[in-house]
């Protein structure tokens, strides 16, 4: 079977945060840990298992979006545009 490259949809391009998440910068690592910790504190652990999995996914996404906005300057111009279009900055970031 051939390796197939994952195509990025033109309708909703994928936001790639590898430039931030793979960084060795201690400031980024510290902020990432803090954001994940804060978002995971908001999870309701007393629901159904499938609800818990969804809440964890949403918390992880919120933490990554906070990280992306904090270190937006490290993203490529294309990724910055995708971030702005898909995740408009809220006042609490």
N, C-alpha and C positions, 0 to 999 in steps of 0.2 A: 504494500500500500504506500502511495506517495505521501510525502509530507506536504500538507496543504497549509498555506499561509492564511491566517485568520484575516478576513477582509473587514475593514472598518466601514461601517455604514455611513453613507453620505448624509442620511437623514439625522442620525444621532451618532456623531463621531465619538470614539472612545477617548475618555480622558486618561492619559497615561501619566502617572506620578512617579515613575521610576527614578527620575533625576533627583527627587526629594527623598523618597523612601529608602533608596540605596546609598544615601550620603553617609559619610563617616563623621560629619560635623556633629560635635557633642551638643550644640544648641538645638539642632534638628531632632536628635535622638531624645533629648530631654523633653522638648515640646511634644513630640509624638507620644511618649509615655504618659505625659500629663493629660493630653487630649483623650487618649484611649481610656485612661483611668476615669476621668470625669464623665465620659459618655457611658461607660459601663456601669457607673453608679446609678444611672437613670433607668436601668433595665429592671423590669418587674419579673422576678424569678419564680413567681408563684402561679404562673399560667400554664397552659398546655405546652407540651414539648415543641410542637411545630410553631407555636406563637413565640416561644423563647428563642428559637433559632432565627425567626424573622426579626425579633427585637435586637438580637446580637448583630445581625447583618446591618440593620439600620444604624445602630450605634457605631459600628466600625466605619460605615460610610460617612456619618457625621464627623467622626474624628479625622478621617482622611481629608474631607473637604475643609475642615478648619486648618489642617496642616497645609493644604494646597494654598489657601488664602494667605496664611502667615508667611509662606516662603514662595509666593507666586513669582518673584523675581528670578527664581532658579529654573522655572519652566520655560520651554521654548515659546516663541510668540504664538504659534498655532495652538499649543496647549493652554496658554493664557486666554486666548479667545474662546476656546471650548469651555474652560472653567467659568468665564464670565457669562456665557450663554446658557449653560446648563445649570449652574449653581450661583445665581445672583447673590452677591454678598449681603448678608443680613447684619444688623447692628450688633449682634452678640458675638461676632467672630473677631 
